[in-house]
């Protein structure tokens, strides 16, 4: 539902032209929001320094660089989540299939040591990321900024291309991280799907399916945590995409964005309020996600969760990704108020020591 917010004063956030290479000629990252993907990161050109301003060792420059890619698909019957991550010590991946009507989730995961058996793309514009094993295979192919997913696991057979509207822009940005690091994040939600998707040998219609992706890389904090919300939705009125986050990317600008029929609206900072479950069996309550300026006011009701805990001392991960329903509203940068009623989407609460 669309209405005009009479008391809303737009504060348009702007982006700058995307650099050809993220790391400039003096070895420093270009910061800010960009009007499209960066063609190459140029990590090898980064003048990485330690906390005492000395050149970081070759070991530190290799192991401090982290990268992950995530893709979410929402169809009338299923939600599919797929992720690949490279934290240098290990490569990991997961895939889950959520049956909306039965509220049942099945999942599988992969873990590969020290760069063996997996590959990551060096560029958000062009590259290949994949992992495979006895549990199946996952491949992300990026060609001229377009994402293609090839997936064979959990009874899912997919060969899908994510199709943005010709004028739709991703959210692409880079921020300082910690003392001398940086994080590049690129996300695009509310994308159409072309290709084929079978679940348990049954073809899935794609006319009312949509997807979103996440490409993130950089020299992130050793201890990193974030809260996140995501929507990919085809309603009776419009195609909606939403990405909201707090905790990891607010040093200068943030990664919050709303897409309405492909048109990108950069948003201001948001807060996440919820009670964190302390045990695996404890159920999660409602979340509130809101902005101080009144532009975002959402509640989220979890229905299911993909979670894992890993504690190896020097490496830790406490991960929860919830599937559930959003209610509330978002005001876009033209002052239009978009009402959300029982819109399916995701939230995430994650701590990582890497």
C-alpha positions as CSV (number, residue, x, y, z in Angstrom):
1,X,0.0,0.0,0.0
2,X,1.3,3.4,-1.0
3,X,0.5,6.7,0.6
4,X,2.0,10.2,1.0
5,X,3.7,10.8,4.4
6,X,2.6,14.4,5.1
7,X,5.1,14.9,8.0
8,X,8.2,13.5,6.2
9,X,11.0,15.8,5.0
10,X,13.2,13.9,2.5
11,X,16.9,13.8,3.1
12,X,18.3,12.4,-0.1
13,X,21.6,10.5,0.3
14,X,23.8,10.7,-2.8
15,X,26.3,8.4,-4.4
16,X,29.5,9.1,-6.3
17,X,30.7,7.4,-9.5
18,X,32.1,4.0,-8.9
19,X,35.9,3.8,-9.3
20,X,37.3,1.3,-11.7
21,X,39.4,0.0,-8.8
22,X,38.6,0.3,-5.1
23,X,42.2,0.7,-4.0
24,X,43.6,3.9,-5.5
25,X,47.1,4.7,-6.9
26,X,48.5,5.5,-3.4
27,X,47.2,2.2,-1.9
28,X,44.2,3.5,-0.1
29,X,40.5,2.6,-0.5
30,X,37.9,4.9,-2.0
31,X,35.1,5.5,0.6
32,X,31.5,6.3,0.1
33,X,28.3,5.2,-1.7
34,X,28.8,4.3,-5.4
35,X,26.4,4.5,-8.3
36,X,27.2,1.0,-9.4
37,X,29.6,-1.9,-8.8
38,X,33.3,-1.5,-8.5
39,X,35.0,-3.3,-11.4
40,X,37.9,-4.6,-9.3
41,X,38.9,-4.4,-5.6
42,X,42.7,-4.3,-6.2
43,X,43.4,-5.9,-2.8
44,X,47.1,-6.5,-3.8
45,X,47.6,-2.7,-4.1
46,X,46.3,-2.0,-0.5
47,X,48.9,-0.3,1.7
48,X,47.9,-2.2,4.9
49,X,49.3,-1.0,8.2
50,X,49.2,-2.4,11.7
51,X,48.2,-0.5,14.8
52,X,51.6,1.0,15.2
53,X,51.6,2.3,11.6
54,X,54.1,-0.2,10.4
55,X,53.6,-2.1,7.1
56,X,51.5,-5.2,7.9
57,X,53.2,-8.6,7.4
58,X,52.5,-10.7,4.3
59,X,50.9,-13.2,6.7
60,X,48.6,-10.5,8.2
61,X,47.7,-9.1,4.8
62,X,46.6,-12.6,3.7
63,X,44.8,-13.8,6.8
64,X,43.1,-10.5,7.8
65,X,41.2,-10.4,4.5
66,X,37.7,-11.9,4.6
67,X,35.1,-12.4,2.0
68,X,31.5,-13.8,1.8
69,X,28.7,-14.0,-0.7
70,X,25.1,-14.8,0.0
71,X,22.0,-15.2,-2.2
72,X,18.4,-15.4,-1.1
73,X,15.5,-16.7,-3.2
74,X,11.8,-16.3,-2.3
75,X,9.2,-18.2,-4.3
76,X,5.5,-18.7,-3.5
77,X,6.3,-22.0,-1.9
78,X,9.9,-21.9,-0.7
79,X,12.7,-19.7,0.6
80,X,16.3,-20.7,-0.3
81,X,19.4,-19.3,1.3
82,X,22.9,-20.0,0.0
83,X,26.2,-18.6,1.3
84,X,29.9,-19.0,0.7
85,X,32.6,-17.5,3.0
86,X,36.4,-17.4,2.9
87,X,38.0,-16.5,6.3
88,X,41.4,-17.7,5.1
89,X,41.8,-20.4,7.7
90,X,38.7,-22.2,6.3
91,X,36.2,-21.9,3.6
92,X,32.6,-22.6,4.5
93,X,29.2,-22.7,2.8
94,X,25.6,-23.5,3.7
95,X,22.3,-24.0,1.9
96,X,18.9,-24.3,3.4
97,X,15.4,-24.9,1.9
98,X,12.4,-23.6,3.8
99,X,8.9,-24.8,3.1
100,X,6.6,-21.9,3.7
101,X,3.4,-23.8,4.2
102,X,4.7,-26.5,6.5
103,X,7.2,-24.2,8.3
104,X,9.9,-26.8,7.8
105,X,13.6,-26.1,7.2
106,X,16.3,-28.5,6.0
107,X,19.9,-27.5,5.5
108,X,23.4,-28.7,4.6
109,X,26.8,-27.2,5.0
110,X,30.4,-27.5,3.8
111,X,33.7,-26.8,5.6
112,X,37.0,-26.8,3.7
113,X,40.5,-26.0,5.1
114,X,43.0,-23.3,3.9
115,X,41.7,-22.6,0.4
116,X,41.3,-26.3,-0.6
117,X,38.2,-27.3,-2.4
118,X,36.5,-23.9,-2.9
119,X,37.0,-20.7,-4.8
120,X,35.9,-17.1,-4.3
121,X,35.4,-14.3,-6.8
122,X,37.9,-11.4,-6.5
123,X,35.6,-9.0,-8.2
124,X,31.9,-8.0,-7.7
125,X,31.7,-7.4,-11.4
126,X,33.2,-10.6,-12.9
127,X,34.2,-13.9,-11.4
128,X,33.3,-17.4,-10.1
129,X,32.8,-18.7,-6.6
130,X,32.1,-22.3,-5.9
131,X,32.3,-25.2,-3.5
132,X,31.5,-28.9,-3.9
133,X,31.6,-32.2,-2.2
134,X,29.5,-35.3,-1.4
135,X,26.7,-33.0,-0.2
136,X,26.4,-31.4,-3.6
137,X,27.6,-28.2,-5.2
138,X,27.2,-24.4,-5.2
139,X,28.4,-22.0,-7.9
140,X,28.0,-18.2,-8.1
141,X,29.0,-16.8,-11.5
142,X,29.2,-13.1,-11.9
143,X,29.4,-11.7,-15.5
144,X,29.3,-8.0,-16.1
145,X,27.6,-7.6,-12.7
146,X,24.9,-10.1,-13.3
147,X,24.7,-13.0,-10.9
148,X,24.0,-16.6,-11.9
149,X,23.4,-19.4,-9.4
150,X,24.0,-23.1,-10.1
151,X,22.9,-25.3,-7.2
152,X,22.6,-29.0,-6.7
153,X,21.9,-30.1,-3.1
154,X,18.9,-30.8,-0.7
155,X,16.8,-31.9,-3.7
156,X,17.3,-28.4,-5.3
157,X,18.4,-28.3,-8.9
158,X,18.8,-24.6,-10.0
159,X,20.3,-22.7,-12.8
160,X,19.1,-19.2,-12.3
161,X,20.2,-15.7,-13.4
162,X,19.2,-12.7,-11.2
163,X,17.7,-10.0,-13.5
164,X,17.6,-6.4,-12.2
165,X,15.5,-3.8,-14.0
166,X,17.7,-2.1,-16.6
167,X,17.7,1.1,-14.5
168,X,18.0,-0.5,-11.0
169,X,21.1,0.3,-9.1
170,X,22.7,-1.9,-6.4
171,X,23.7,-0.6,-3.0
172,X,27.5,-0.5,-3.3
173,X,29.7,1.2,-0.7
174,X,33.0,1.2,1.2
175,X,33.7,2.3,4.7
176,X,36.7,2.4,7.0
177,X,36.8,-0.6,9.4
178,X,38.7,-0.6,12.7
179,X,42.1,1.2,12.8
180,X,43.3,0.6,9.2
181,X,40.9,-1.8,7.5
182,X,38.0,-1.3,5.1
183,X,34.9,-3.2,4.1
184,X,33.3,-3.2,0.6
185,X,29.7,-4.2,0.5
186,X,27.4,-4.6,-2.5
187,X,23.8,-5.7,-2.3
188,X,20.8,-5.7,-4.6
189,X,17.3,-6.9,-3.7
190,X,14.0,-7.4,-5.4
191,X,15.5,-9.0,-8.5
192,X,13.6,-11.1,-11.0
193,X,14.8,-14.7,-11.8
194,X,15.3,-16.4,-15.2
195,X,16.2,-20.0,-15.8
196,X,15.1,-23.2,-14.1
197,X,14.4,-24.2,-10.5
198,X,13.4,-27.7,-9.4
199,X,12.7,-28.8,-5.9
200,X,12.4,-32.6,-5.5
201,X,12.2,-32.9,-9.3
202,X,9.1,-30.5,-9.3
203,X,9.5,-27.4,-11.4
204,X,8.9,-24.1,-9.6
205,X,7.3,-21.2,-11.3
206,X,9.5,-18.1,-11.4
207,X,6.9,-15.4,-12.4
208,X,6.3,-14.5,-8.7
209,X,9.8,-15.3,-7.4
210,X,12.5,-12.8,-6.7
211,X,15.9,-12.7,-5.1
212,X,18.7,-10.7,-3.6
213,X,22.5,-11.0,-3.3
214,X,25.3,-9.9,-1.0
215,X,29.0,-9.5,-2.0
216,X,31.1,-8.3,1.0
217,X,34.9,-8.3,1.3
218,X,37.6,-6.5,3.1
219,X,39.9,-6.2,6.2
220,X,37.2,-6.5,8.8
221,X,37.4,-6.3,12.6
222,X,38.8,-9.4,14.3
223,X,35.6,-9.5,16.4
224,X,32.7,-8.6,14.1
225,X,29.0,-8.6,14.8
226,X,25.9,-7.4,13.0
227,X,22.1,-7.3,12.9
228,X,20.5,-7.5,9.5
229,X,17.1,-7.5,7.8
230,X,16.3,-8.4,4.2
231,X,13.1,-8.5,2.0
232,X,12.6,-9.7,-1.5
233,X,8.9,-9.5,-2.3
234,X,6.4,-9.3,-5.2
235,X,3.3,-7.8,-3.7
236,X,0.0,-7.0,-5.5
237,X,1.2,-3.4,-5.8
238,X,5.0,-3.5,-6.5
239,X,8.3,-5.4,-6.3
240,X,10.0,-4.5,-3.1
241,X,13.6,-5.0,-1.9
242,X,15.0,-4.1,1.5
243,X,18.4,-4.3,3.1
244,X,18.9,-3.0,6.7
245,X,21.9,-3.5,8.9
246,X,23.6,-2.3,12.1
247,X,26.9,-3.1,13.8
248,X,29.4,-3.5,11.0
249,X,29.1,-0.8,8.3
250,X,28.3,2.6,9.9
251,X,31.7,4.4,9.8
252,X,30.9,7.2,7.5
253,X,27.9,5.8,5.7
254,X,25.6,2.8,6.1
255,X,24.3,0.0,3.8
256,X,20.6,0.6,4.4
257,X,18.6,0.7,1.1
258,X,15.0,0.2,-0.1
259,X,14.0,-0.7,-3.7
260,X,10.6,0.0,-5.1
261,X,10.0,-1.5,-8.5
262,X,13.8,-1.4,-9.0
263,X,14.3,2.2,-7.9
264,X,16.9,2.5,-5.1
265,X,16.4,4.7,-2.1
266,X,19.3,5.0,0.3
267,X,18.2,5.2,3.9
268,X,19.6,6.5,7.1
269,X,20.7,4.5,10.2
270,X,18.3,2.1,12.0
271,X,18.1,0.4,15.4
272,X,17.4,-3.3,16.0
273,X,15.6,-4.2,19.3
274,X,15.1,-7.8,20.2
275,X,15.7,-10.3,23.0
276,X,18.5,-12.7,22.1
277,X,17.7,-16.4,22.9
278,X,20.3,-17.9,25.2
279,X,19.8,-21.5,24.3
280,X,19.3,-23.4,21.0
281,X,15.8,-24.5,22.1
282,X,14.6,-21.1,23.3
283,X,12.1,-19.4,20.9
284,X,12.7,-15.9,19.6
285,X,10.3,-13.0,20.2
286,X,9.4,-10.1,18.0
287,X,12.0,-7.7,16.7
288,X,11.5,-4.0,16.3
289,X,13.6,-2.3,13.5
290,X,13.3,1.5,13.3
291,X,15.0,4.8,12.5
292,X,15.1,7.9,14.8
293,X,13.7,10.1,12.0
294,X,10.6,8.0,11.5
295,X,11.5,6.8,8.0
296,X,11.5,3.1,9.0
297,X,9.2,1.4,11.5
298,X,9.0,-2.3,11.3
299,X,8.2,-5.3,13.4
300,X,9.4,-8.8,12.6
301,X,7.9,-12.0,13.8
302,X,10.3,-15.0,13.5
303,X,8.8,-18.4,12.3
304,X,11.9,-20.5,11.8
305,X,15.7,-20.2,12.2
306,X,18.9,-21.5,10.6
307,X,21.5,-21.4,13.4
308,X,25.0,-22.6,14.3
309,X,27.6,-22.1,17.0
310,X,31.3,-22.8,16.6
311,X,33.9,-22.1,19.3
312,X,37.5,-23.0,18.5
313,X,38.9,-20.3,20.7
314,X,40.8,-18.3,18.0
315,X,37.8,-18.7,15.7
316,X,34.2,-18.3,16.8
317,X,30.8,-18.0,15.2
318,X,27.4,-17.5,16.7
319,X,24.9,-17.3,13.9
320,X,21.2,-17.1,13.7
321,X,19.3,-16.3,10.5
322,X,15.5,-16.1,11.0
323,X,12.7,-16.4,8.5
324,X,9.5,-14.6,9.3
325,X,7.1,-11.8,8.6
326,X,7.5,-8.0,8.6
327,X,4.8,-5.5,9.4
328,X,5.0,-1.7,9.5
329,X,6.1,0.9,7.0
330,X,9.0,2.5,5.1
331,X,9.0,6.0,3.7
332,X,11.0,6.4,0.6
333,X,13.1,9.4,-0.4
334,X,10.2,11.0,-2.2
335,X,8.0,11.0,0.9
336,X,5.9,8.0,-0.2
337,X,4.8,5.7,2.6
338,X,4.9,2.0,1.8
339,X,2.8,-0.2,4.2
340,X,4.1,-3.7,4.8
341,X,1.6,-6.4,6.0
342,X,2.8,-9.9,6.6
343,X,5.7,-9.6,4.2
344,X,8.0,-12.7,4.3
345,X,11.7,-11.9,4.8
346,X,14.9,-12.5,6.8
347,X,16.7,-11.2,9.8
348,X,20.1,-12.2,11.1
349,X,22.0,-11.9,14.4
350,X,25.7,-12.8,14.0
351,X,28.9,-12.7,16.0
352,X,32.2,-13.8,14.3
353,X,35.8,-13.9,15.6
354,X,37.9,-14.4,12.5
